[in-house]
Amino acid sequence: MSLEDIAREAGVGIGTLYRNFATREALVTEVYRQEVEKLGDSAVSLAETLEPADALREWLLLFVDYLATKKIMADALAVLAGSEVYLNTWRTLEGAIGMLTARAVDARAIRLTMPALDLLRAITGVANSSPGEQWQVGARAMVDVLLAGMRI
């Protein structure tokens, strides 16, 4: 999709788009950064509104949605490999999953015998190994399998 197409889709002029994002890379970087930030922030709001195990489950399902967006943007995201934005992604995800799992462990809702990031790696593994759109069904099922295995 060209920047002109993106501007048209967003309902803004191309000049507005270029004033805010000088390059396609800048636009992709900002979209990706916002998606990661939104996912990280959702961990806090879920923790404030749901029981620990439920908050963890809902966040892991949001992580599946994040992976879906990332898969759609895969070609465009190639420019971010090794960038600070990409490195911050794992810091944000690690903080979110760490907080949610610690909360669930403290509530004695789950037992965690592996690094919390391994939960994300397992879900990502399903996402990357399944063809077509069916991976989302498998990834969502993996969330429940992982949580069932950790329940006390």
OpenMM code with the backbone's topology and positions (N, CA, C; nanometers):
from openmm import Vec3, app, unit

residues = "MET SER LEU GLU ASP ILE ALA ARG GLU ALA GLY VAL GLY ILE GLY THR LEU TYR ARG ASN PHE ALA THR ARG GLU ALA LEU VAL THR GLU VAL TYR ARG GLN GLU VAL GLU LYS LEU GLY ASP SER ALA VAL SER LEU ALA GLU THR LEU GLU PRO ALA ASP ALA LEU ARG GLU TRP LEU LEU LEU PHE VAL ASP TYR LEU ALA THR LYS LYS ILE MET ALA ASP ALA LEU ALA VAL LEU ALA GLY SER GLU VAL TYR LEU ASN THR TRP ARG THR LEU GLU GLY ALA ILE GLY MET LEU THR ALA ARG ALA VAL ASP ALA ARG ALA ILE ARG LEU THR MET PRO ALA LEU ASP LEU LEU ARG ALA ILE THR GLY VAL ALA ASN SER SER PRO GLY GLU GLN TRP GLN VAL GLY ALA ARG ALA MET VAL ASP VAL LEU LEU ALA GLY MET ARG ILE".split()
positions = [
    Vec3(0.0851, -0.1165, 0.0000),
    Vec3(0.0000, 0.0000, 0.0000),
    Vec3(0.0902, 0.1235, 0.0000),
    Vec3(0.0639, 0.2152, -0.0868),
    Vec3(0.1448, 0.3370, -0.0961),
    Vec3(0.1040, 0.4346, 0.0137),
    Vec3(0.1890, 0.5341, 0.0395),
    Vec3(0.1550, 0.6363, 0.1378),
    Vec3(0.0313, 0.7139, 0.0942),
    Vec3(0.0136, 0.7305, -0.0363),
    Vec3(-0.1060, 0.7974, -0.0872),
    Vec3(-0.2313, 0.7172, -0.0527),
    Vec3(-0.2231, 0.5849, -0.0680),
    Vec3(-0.3361, 0.4981, -0.0324),
    Vec3(-0.3643, 0.5049, 0.1172),
    Vec3(-0.2596, 0.5066, 0.1962),
    Vec3(-0.2748, 0.5142, 0.3409),
    Vec3(-0.3414, 0.6457, 0.3799),
    Vec3(-0.2970, 0.7557, 0.3207),
    Vec3(-0.3567, 0.8860, 0.3496),
    Vec3(-0.5048, 0.8862, 0.3124),
    Vec3(-0.5360, 0.8334, 0.1960),
    Vec3(-0.6752, 0.8279, 0.1507),
    Vec3(-0.7592, 0.7439, 0.2480),
    Vec3(-0.7064, 0.6285, 0.2883),
    Vec3(-0.7755, 0.5388, 0.3819),
    Vec3(-0.7983, 0.6074, 0.5167),
    Vec3(-0.7008, 0.6878, 0.5594),
    Vec3(-0.7108, 0.7581, 0.6872),
    Vec3(-0.7951, 0.8843, 0.6780),
    Vec3(-0.8298, 0.9252, 0.5568),
    Vec3(-0.9109, 1.0450, 0.5392),
    Vec3(-0.8341, 1.1743, 0.5574),
    Vec3(-0.7036, 1.1701, 0.5299),
    Vec3(-0.6209, 1.2905, 0.5387),
    Vec3(-0.5494, 1.3120, 0.4063),
    Vec3(-0.5014, 1.4317, 0.3867),
    Vec3(-0.4249, 1.4609, 0.2673),
    Vec3(-0.2840, 1.4051, 0.2779),
    Vec3(-0.2226, 1.3837, 0.1654),
    Vec3(-0.0869, 1.3293, 0.1633),
    Vec3(0.0111, 1.4243, 0.2319),
    Vec3(-0.0150, 1.5552, 0.2215),
    Vec3(0.0706, 1.6538, 0.2891),
    Vec3(0.0683, 1.6365, 0.4397),
    Vec3(-0.0494, 1.6104, 0.4944),
    Vec3(-0.0624, 1.5866, 0.6379),
    Vec3(0.0170, 1.4630, 0.6789),
    Vec3(0.0049, 1.3594, 0.5989),
    Vec3(0.0777, 1.2364, 0.6280),
    Vec3(0.2286, 1.2601, 0.6264),
    Vec3(0.2766, 1.3288, 0.5220),
    Vec3(0.4210, 1.3536, 0.5115),
    Vec3(0.4723, 1.4488, 0.6195),
    Vec3(0.3878, 1.5419, 0.6664),
    Vec3(0.4308, 1.6311, 0.7746),
    Vec3(0.4561, 1.5521, 0.9023),
    Vec3(0.3784, 1.4480, 0.9230),
    Vec3(0.3910, 1.3691, 1.0449),
    Vec3(0.4842, 1.2492, 1.0297),
    Vec3(0.4940, 1.1959, 0.9075),
    Vec3(0.5762, 1.0776, 0.8820),
    Vec3(0.6498, 1.0979, 0.7504),
    Vec3(0.7754, 1.1339, 0.7622),
    Vec3(0.8520, 1.1677, 0.6425),
    Vec3(0.8743, 1.0473, 0.5509),
    Vec3(0.8715, 0.9284, 0.6085),
    Vec3(0.8951, 0.8080, 0.5288),
    Vec3(0.7943, 0.6997, 0.5660),
    Vec3(0.7852, 0.6026, 0.4803),
    Vec3(0.7009, 0.4864, 0.5086),
    Vec3(0.7503, 0.4162, 0.6353),
    Vec3(0.8820, 0.4087, 0.6513),
    Vec3(0.9414, 0.3469, 0.7694),
    Vec3(0.8965, 0.4183, 0.8969),
    Vec3(0.8912, 0.5504, 0.8934),
    Vec3(0.8476, 0.6272, 1.0101),
    Vec3(0.7021, 0.5967, 1.0448),
    Vec3(0.6192, 0.5836, 0.9445),
    Vec3(0.4791, 0.5498, 0.9665),
    Vec3(0.4652, 0.4090, 1.0249),
    Vec3(0.5332, 0.3135, 0.9655),
    Vec3(0.5286, 0.1748, 1.0141),
    Vec3(0.5791, 0.1686, 1.1575),
    Vec3(0.6872, 0.2386, 1.1862),
    Vec3(0.7446, 0.2400, 1.3201),
    Vec3(0.6431, 0.2914, 1.4214),
    Vec3(0.5746, 0.3999, 1.3880),
    Vec3(0.4784, 0.4581, 1.4805),
    Vec3(0.3567, 0.3686, 1.5002),
    Vec3(0.3061, 0.3087, 1.3946),
    Vec3(0.1920, 0.2167, 1.4066),
    Vec3(0.2308, 0.0995, 1.4963),
    Vec3(0.3464, 0.0419, 1.4721),
    Vec3(0.3934, -0.0721, 1.5511),
    Vec3(0.4140, -0.0319, 1.6967),
    Vec3(0.4772, 0.0816, 1.7192),
    Vec3(0.5021, 0.1300, 1.8554),
    Vec3(0.3705, 0.1469, 1.9309),
    Vec3(0.2701, 0.2024, 1.8644),
    Vec3(0.1409, 0.2229, 1.9290),
    Vec3(0.0710, 0.0905, 1.9599),
    Vec3(0.0820, -0.0065, 1.8710),
    Vec3(0.0217, -0.1385, 1.8961),
    Vec3(0.0847, -0.2042, 2.0176),
    Vec3(0.2165, -0.1961, 2.0272),
    Vec3(0.2865, -0.2558, 2.1410),
    Vec3(0.2505, -0.1821, 2.2701),
    Vec3(0.2469, -0.0508, 2.2636),
    Vec3(0.2111, 0.0290, 2.3812),
    Vec3(0.0694, -0.0043, 2.4276),
    Vec3(-0.0225, -0.0169, 2.3327),
    Vec3(-0.1609, -0.0500, 2.3659),
    Vec3(-0.1677, -0.1871, 2.4340),
    Vec3(-0.0922, -0.2835, 2.3832),
    Vec3(-0.0898, -0.4167, 2.4427),
    Vec3(-0.0320, -0.4107, 2.5838),
    Vec3(0.0756, -0.3374, 2.6018),
    Vec3(0.1347, -0.3224, 2.7351),
    Vec3(0.0399, -0.2550, 2.8326),
    Vec3(-0.0256, -0.1484, 2.7882),
    Vec3(-0.1201, -0.0767, 2.8740),
    Vec3(-0.2407, -0.1628, 2.9110),
    Vec3(-0.2802, -0.2510, 2.8210),
    Vec3(-0.3967, -0.3349, 2.8491),
    Vec3(-0.3711, -0.4287, 2.9665),
    Vec3(-0.2463, -0.4664, 2.9895),
    Vec3(-0.2145, -0.5524, 3.1035),
    Vec3(-0.2531, -0.4831, 3.2341),
    Vec3(-0.2249, -0.3561, 3.2435),
    Vec3(-0.2568, -0.2804, 3.3644),
    Vec3(-0.4078, -0.2695, 3.3817),
    Vec3(-0.4784, -0.2344, 3.2758),
    Vec3(-0.6235, -0.2188, 3.2887),
    Vec3(-0.6919, -0.3519, 3.3182),
    Vec3(-0.6444, -0.4603, 3.2587),
    Vec3(-0.7018, -0.5916, 3.2893),
    Vec3(-0.6735, -0.6312, 3.4342),
    Vec3(-0.5537, -0.6028, 3.4813),
    Vec3(-0.5178, -0.6348, 3.6198),
    Vec3(-0.6047, -0.5573, 3.7185),
    Vec3(-0.6468, -0.4385, 3.6799),
    Vec3(-0.7293, -0.3559, 3.7679),
    Vec3(-0.8756, -0.3993, 3.7692),
    Vec3(-0.9180, -0.4727, 3.6659),
    Vec3(-1.0608, -0.5027, 3.6531),
    Vec3(-1.0975, -0.6499, 3.6619),
    Vec3(-1.0005, -0.7396, 3.6488),
    Vec3(-1.0311, -0.8831, 3.6479),
    Vec3(-0.9513, -0.9570, 3.7547),
    Vec3(-1.0003, -1.0736, 3.7886),
    Vec3(-0.9258, -1.1628, 3.8768),
    Vec3(-0.7938, -1.1992, 3.8080),
    Vec3(-0.6899, -1.2298, 3.8846),
    Vec3(-0.5576, -1.2524, 3.8255),
    Vec3(-0.5529, -1.3533, 3.7103),
    Vec3(-0.6117, -1.4708, 3.7250),
    Vec3(-0.6061, -1.5711, 3.6177),
    Vec3(-0.6857, -1.5251, 3.4960),
    Vec3(-0.7983, -1.4583, 3.5200),
    Vec3(-0.8797, -1.4076, 3.4094),
    Vec3(-0.8078, -1.2955, 3.3339),
    Vec3(-0.7405, -1.2076, 3.4093),
    Vec3(-0.6647, -1.0989, 3.3465),
    Vec3(-0.5529, -1.1564, 3.2601),
    Vec3(-0.4838, -1.2572, 3.3113),
    Vec3(-0.3763, -1.3210, 3.2347),
    Vec3(-0.4319, -1.3824, 3.1069),
    Vec3(-0.5421, -1.4553, 3.1175),
    Vec3(-0.6013, -1.5184, 2.9995),
    Vec3(-0.6432, -1.4137, 2.8958),
    Vec3(-0.7111, -1.3104, 2.9396),
    Vec3(-0.7565, -1.2078, 2.8452),
    Vec3(-0.6383, -1.1391, 2.7780),
    Vec3(-0.5321, -1.1141, 2.8532),
    Vec3(-0.4154, -1.0495, 2.7937),
    Vec3(-0.3483, -1.1415, 2.6933),
    Vec3(-0.3397, -1.2696, 2.7239),
    Vec3(-0.2806, -1.3640, 2.6283),
    Vec3(-0.3639, -1.3707, 2.4997),
    Vec3(-0.4941, -1.3588, 2.5118),
    Vec3(-0.5787, -1.3547, 2.3910),
    Vec3(-0.5540, -1.2255, 2.3124),
    Vec3(-0.5319, -1.1158, 2.3828),
    Vec3(-0.4949, -0.9906, 2.3141),
    Vec3(-0.3590, -1.0053, 2.2461),
    Vec3(-0.2702, -1.0822, 2.3070),
    Vec3(-0.1406, -1.1089, 2.2457),
    Vec3(-0.1600, -1.1832, 2.1136),
    Vec3(-0.2545, -1.2757, 2.1077),
    Vec3(-0.2854, -1.3452, 1.9818),
    Vec3(-0.3320, -1.2433, 1.8776),
    Vec3(-0.4173, -1.1490, 1.9180),
    Vec3(-0.4625, -1.0447, 1.8250),
    Vec3(-0.3446, -0.9595, 1.7769),
    Vec3(-0.2536, -0.9274, 1.8674),
    Vec3(-0.1329, -0.8531, 1.8324),
    Vec3(-0.0514, -0.9299, 1.7282),
    Vec3(-0.0379, -1.0608, 1.7482),
    Vec3(0.0355, -1.1430, 1.6512),
    Vec3(-0.0332, -1.1395, 1.5151),
    Vec3(-0.1661, -1.1375, 1.5137),
    Vec3(-0.2396, -1.1303, 1.3875),
    Vec3(-0.2067, -1.0007, 1.3143),
    Vec3(-0.2045, -0.8911, 1.3860),
    Vec3(-0.1693, -0.7624, 1.3258),
    Vec3(-0.0254, -0.7647, 1.2762),
    Vec3(0.0620, -0.8209, 1.3565),
    Vec3(0.2033, -0.8286, 1.3199),
    Vec3(0.2222, -0.9123, 1.1933),
    Vec3(0.1468, -1.0217, 1.1807),
    Vec3(0.1569, -1.1052, 1.0606),
    Vec3(0.1117, -1.0273, 0.9363),
    Vec3(0.0067, -0.9483, 0.9497),
    Vec3(-0.0430, -0.8681, 0.8381),
    Vec3(0.0623, -0.7665, 0.7950),
    Vec3(0.1344, -0.7127, 0.8927),
    Vec3(0.2342, -0.6090, 0.8653),
    Vec3(0.3748, -0.6650, 0.8463),
    Vec3(0.3891, -0.7955, 0.8362),
    Vec3(0.5212, -0.8597, 0.8370),
    Vec3(0.6199, -0.7984, 0.7390),
    Vec3(0.5791, -0.7782, 0.6154),
    Vec3(0.6723, -0.7232, 0.5169),
    Vec3(0.7178, -0.5830, 0.5559),
    Vec3(0.6232, -0.5010, 0.5997),
    Vec3(0.6574, -0.3642, 0.6383),
    Vec3(0.7429, -0.3619, 0.7643),
    Vec3(0.7220, -0.4569, 0.8544),
    Vec3(0.7967, -0.4591, 0.9804),
    Vec3(0.9412, -0.5027, 0.9639),
    Vec3(0.9749, -0.5566, 0.8506),
    Vec3(1.1129, -0.6007, 0.8274),
    Vec3(1.2114, -0.4864, 0.8490),
    Vec3(1.1692, -0.3631, 0.8251),
    Vec3(1.2585, -0.2482, 0.8418),
    Vec3(1.2914, -0.2223, 0.9884),
    Vec3(1.2154, -0.2825, 1.0800),
    Vec3(1.2366, -0.2572, 1.2225),
    Vec3(1.3334, -0.3544, 1.2882),
    Vec3(1.3715, -0.4586, 1.2172),
    Vec3(1.4587, -0.5605, 1.2764),
    Vec3(1.5821, -0.4959, 1.3379),
    Vec3(1.6043, -0.5234, 1.4647),
    Vec3(1.7207, -0.4700, 1.5343),
    Vec3(1.7069, -0.3263, 1.5814),
    Vec3(1.5963, -0.2598, 1.5503),
    Vec3(1.5791, -0.1199, 1.5904),
    Vec3(1.5441, -0.1104, 1.7383),
    Vec3(1.5565, 0.0084, 1.7917),
    Vec3(1.5221, 0.0329, 1.9321),
    Vec3(1.3737, 0.0046, 1.9571),
    Vec3(1.2882, 0.0386, 1.8627),
    Vec3(1.1447, 0.0114, 1.8771),
    Vec3(1.1212, -0.1382, 1.8915),
    Vec3(1.1877, -0.2156, 1.8090),
    Vec3(1.1719, -0.3607, 1.8141),
    Vec3(1.2251, -0.4162, 1.9467),
    Vec3(1.3384, -0.3671, 1.9914),
    Vec3(1.3946, -0.4133, 2.1186),
    Vec3(1.3050, -0.3750, 2.2360),
    Vec3(1.2430, -0.2575, 2.2295),
    Vec3(1.1513, -0.2146, 2.3345),
    Vec3(1.0259, -0.3017, 2.3386),
    Vec3(0.9915, -0.3630, 2.2273),
    Vec3(0.8753, -0.4507, 2.2242),
    Vec3(0.8895, -0.5602, 2.3280),
    Vec3(1.0038, -0.6274, 2.3276),
    Vec3(1.0221, -0.7379, 2.4212),
    Vec3(1.0263, -0.6887, 2.5645),
    Vec3(1.0783, -0.5700, 2.5869),
    Vec3(1.0779, -0.5140, 2.7226),
    Vec3(0.9342, -0.4897, 2.7687),
    Vec3(0.8532, -0.4343, 2.6802),
    Vec3(0.7130, -0.4074, 2.7129),
    Vec3(0.6376, -0.5369, 2.7377),
    Vec3(0.6549, -0.6341, 2.6481),
    Vec3(0.5858, -0.7616, 2.6630),
    Vec3(0.6319, -0.8350, 2.7886),
    Vec3(0.7615, -0.8303, 2.8152),
    Vec3(0.8159, -0.8968, 2.9339),
    Vec3(0.7591, -0.8337, 3.0608),
    Vec3(0.7487, -0.7023, 3.0624),
    Vec3(0.6911, -0.6342, 3.1782),
    Vec3(0.5453, -0.6705, 3.1988),
    Vec3(0.4703, -0.6740, 3.0902),
    Vec3(0.3273, -0.7046, 3.1001),
    Vec3(0.3042, -0.8483, 3.1449),
    Vec3(0.3667, -0.9429, 3.0783),
    Vec3(0.3443, -1.0837, 3.1134),
    Vec3(0.4028, -1.1133, 3.2516),
    Vec3(0.5123, -1.0492, 3.2854),
    Vec3(0.5712, -1.0674, 3.4178),
    Vec3(0.4783, -1.0194, 3.5286),
    Vec3(0.4193, -0.9035, 3.5100),
    Vec3(0.3279, -0.8486, 3.6090),
    Vec3(0.2041, -0.9369, 3.6231),
    Vec3(0.1478, -0.9788, 3.5105),
    Vec3(0.0253, -1.0592, 3.5147),
    Vec3(0.0489, -1.1977, 3.5749),
    Vec3(0.1596, -1.2608, 3.5386),
    Vec3(0.1866, -1.3934, 3.5953),
    Vec3(0.2210, -1.3831, 3.7438),
    Vec3(0.2966, -1.2820, 3.7829),
    Vec3(0.3299, -1.2644, 3.9247),
    Vec3(0.2031, -1.2439, 4.0065),
    Vec3(0.1126, -1.1675, 3.9531),
    Vec3(-0.0147, -1.1425, 4.0208),
    Vec3(-0.0933, -1.2731, 4.0365),
    Vec3(-0.0963, -1.3543, 3.9311),
    Vec3(-0.1696, -1.4808, 3.9361),
    Vec3(-0.1014, -1.5805, 4.0301),
    Vec3(0.0315, -1.5816, 4.0321),
    Vec3(0.1054, -1.6681, 4.1246),
    Vec3(0.0786, -1.6237, 4.2684),
    Vec3(0.0869, -1.4943, 4.2944),
    Vec3(0.0633, -1.4413, 4.4290),
    Vec3(-0.0775, -1.4736, 4.4788),
    Vec3(-0.1735, -1.4772, 4.3862),
    Vec3(-0.3127, -1.5094, 4.4215),
    Vec3(-0.3334, -1.6607, 4.4324),
    Vec3(-0.2290, -1.7362, 4.4074),
    Vec3(-0.2334, -1.8824, 4.4085),
    Vec3(-0.3336, -1.9364, 4.3062),
    Vec3(-0.3438, -1.8650, 4.1939),
    Vec3(-0.4303, -1.9088, 4.0841),
    Vec3(-0.3550, -1.9981, 3.9858),
    Vec3(-0.2226, -1.9764, 3.9777),
    Vec3(-0.1384, -2.0575, 3.8894),
    Vec3(-0.0070, -2.0891, 3.9583),
    Vec3(0.0606, -2.1890, 3.9041),
    Vec3(0.1976, -2.2221, 3.9436),
    Vec3(0.2808, -2.2020, 3.8169),
    Vec3(0.3852, -2.1252, 3.8257),
    Vec3(0.4683, -2.0957, 3.7089),
    Vec3(0.6051, -2.1571, 3.7313),
    Vec3(0.6421, -2.2527, 3.6468),
    Vec3(0.7697, -2.3234, 3.6623),
    Vec3(0.8654, -2.2941, 3.5472),
    Vec3(0.8350, -2.1911, 3.4713),
    Vec3(0.9196, -2.1520, 3.3590),
    Vec3(0.9182, -1.9998, 3.3500),
    Vec3(1.0083, -1.9417, 3.2738),
    Vec3(1.0030, -1.7966, 3.2551),
    Vec3(0.8696, -1.7563, 3.1911),
    Vec3(0.8134, -1.6474, 3.2376),
    Vec3(0.6843, -1.6002, 3.1855),
    Vec3(0.6894, -1.5785, 3.0339),
    Vec3(0.8032, -1.5341, 2.9824),
    Vec3(0.8151, -1.5120, 2.8376),
    Vec3(0.7965, -1.6403, 2.7573),
    Vec3(0.8194, -1.7550, 2.8186),
    Vec3(0.7990, -1.8813, 2.7473),
    Vec3(0.6522, -1.9020, 2.7091),
    Vec3(0.5615, -1.8433, 2.7838),
    Vec3(0.4201, -1.8495, 2.7457),
    Vec3(0.3995, -1.7816, 2.6104),
    Vec3(0.4618, -1.6657, 2.5948),
    Vec3(0.4501, -1.5922, 2.4675),
    Vec3(0.5208, -1.6669, 2.3556),
    Vec3(0.6339, -1.7279, 2.3878),
    Vec3(0.7070, -1.8044, 2.2865),
    Vec3(0.6251, -1.9238, 2.2384),
    Vec3(0.5542, -1.9901, 2.3288),
    Vec3(0.4703, -2.1046, 2.2906),
    Vec3(0.3576, -2.0601, 2.1977),
    Vec3(0.2941, -1.9500, 2.2308),
    Vec3(0.1839, -1.8990, 2.1476),
    Vec3(0.2379, -1.8524, 2.0133),
    Vec3(0.3516, -1.7857, 2.0142),
    Vec3(0.4136, -1.7401, 1.8897),
    Vec3(0.4539, -1.8590, 1.8036),
    Vec3(0.5005, -1.9648, 1.8668),
    Vec3(0.5367, -2.0858, 1.7926),
    Vec3(0.4182, -2.1428, 1.7173),
    Vec3(0.3022, -2.1469, 1.7794),
    Vec3(0.1810, -2.1926, 1.7109),
    Vec3(0.1488, -2.0985, 1.5950),
    Vec3(0.1603, -1.9687, 1.6201),
    Vec3(0.1297, -1.8700, 1.5163),
    Vec3(0.2213, -1.8847, 1.3958),
    Vec3(0.3458, -1.9160, 1.4195),
    Vec3(0.4426, -1.9243, 1.3104),
    Vec3(0.4478, -2.0594, 1.2416),
    Vec3(0.3829, -2.1603, 1.2990),
    Vec3(0.3925, -2.2936, 1.2397),
    Vec3(0.2645, -2.3405, 1.1728),
    Vec3(0.1598, -2.2620, 1.1819),
    Vec3(0.0315, -2.3025, 1.1245),
    Vec3(0.0014, -2.2214, 0.9986),
    Vec3(-0.0432, -2.2875, 0.8934),
    Vec3(-0.0713, -2.2160, 0.7687),
    Vec3(-0.2031, -2.1382, 0.7745),
    Vec3(-0.2125, -2.0378, 0.6901),
    Vec3(-0.3365, -1.9628, 0.6743),
    Vec3(-0.3847, -1.8973, 0.8023),
    Vec3(-0.5151, -1.8781, 0.8083),
    Vec3(-0.5758, -1.8120, 0.9230),
    Vec3(-0.6050, -1.9071, 1.0378),
    Vec3(-0.5922, -2.0367, 1.0163),
    Vec3(-0.6237, -2.1337, 1.1211),
    Vec3(-0.5298, -2.1240, 1.2415),
    Vec3(-0.4185, -2.0600, 1.2253),
    Vec3(-0.3250, -2.0487, 1.3364),
    Vec3(-0.3891, -1.9803, 1.4564),
    Vec3(-0.4834, -1.8869, 1.4306),
    Vec3(-0.5457, -1.8148, 1.5421),
    Vec3(-0.6280, -1.9093, 1.6301),
    Vec3(-0.6947, -2.0042, 1.5691),
    Vec3(-0.7703, -2.1028, 1.6455),
    Vec3(-0.6742, -2.1816, 1.7339),
    Vec3(-0.5638, -2.2269, 1.6751),
    Vec3(-0.4641, -2.3015, 1.7507),
    Vec3(-0.3988, -2.2179, 1.8590),
    Vec3(-0.3698, -2.0920, 1.8304),
    Vec3(-0.3050, -2.0048, 1.9287),
    Vec3(-0.3980, -1.9764, 2.0460),
    Vec3(-0.5258, -1.9551, 2.0172),
    Vec3(-0.6228, -1.9333, 2.1247),
    Vec3(-0.6379, -2.0596, 2.2098),
    Vec3(-0.6373, -2.1745, 2.1440),
    Vec3(-0.6439, -2.3007, 2.2182),
    Vec3(-0.5189, -2.3181, 2.3036),
    Vec3(-0.4032, -2.2775, 2.2517),
    Vec3(-0.2785, -2.2881, 2.3270),
    Vec3(-0.2844, -2.2050, 2.4549),
    Vec3(-0.3489, -2.0898, 2.4498),
    Vec3(-0.3657, -2.0078, 2.5703),
    Vec3(-0.4327, -2.0906, 2.6793),
    Vec3(-0.5421, -2.1571, 2.6437),
    Vec3(-0.6155, -2.2362, 2.7433),
    Vec3(-0.5375, -2.3595, 2.7890),
    Vec3(-0.4633, -2.4210, 2.6974),
    Vec3(-0.3804, -2.5368, 2.7353),
    Vec3(-0.2733, -2.4923, 2.8361),
    Vec3(-0.2078, -2.3819, 2.8070),
    Vec3(-0.1035, -2.3323, 2.8974),
    Vec3(-0.1611, -2.2996, 3.0347),
    Vec3(-0.2741, -2.2303, 3.0368),
    Vec3(-0.3341, -2.1933, 3.1653),
    Vec3(-0.3819, -2.3158, 3.2413),
    Vec3(-0.4382, -2.4133, 3.1717),
    Vec3(-0.4827, -2.5364, 3.2379),
    Vec3(-0.3641, -2.6078, 3.3038),
    Vec3(-0.2514, -2.6070, 3.2366),
    Vec3(-0.1324, -2.6721, 3.2910),
    Vec3(-0.0725, -2.5992, 3.4096),
    Vec3(-0.1038, -2.4715, 3.4256),
    Vec3(-0.0473, -2.3937, 3.5355),
    Vec3(-0.1424, -2.3797, 3.6545),
    Vec3(-0.2673, -2.4150, 3.6365),
    Vec3(-0.3647, -2.3976, 3.7454),
    Vec3(-0.3263, -2.4804, 3.8673),
    Vec3(-0.3510, -2.4245, 3.9810),
    Vec3(-0.3243, -2.4943, 4.1079),
    Vec3(-0.4511, -2.5662, 4.1504),
] * unit.nanometer
topology = app.Topology()
chain = topology.addChain("A")
for resn in residues:
    res = topology.addResidue(resn, chain)
    for name in ("N", "CA", "C"):
        topology.addAtom(name, app.Element.getBySymbol(name[0]), res)
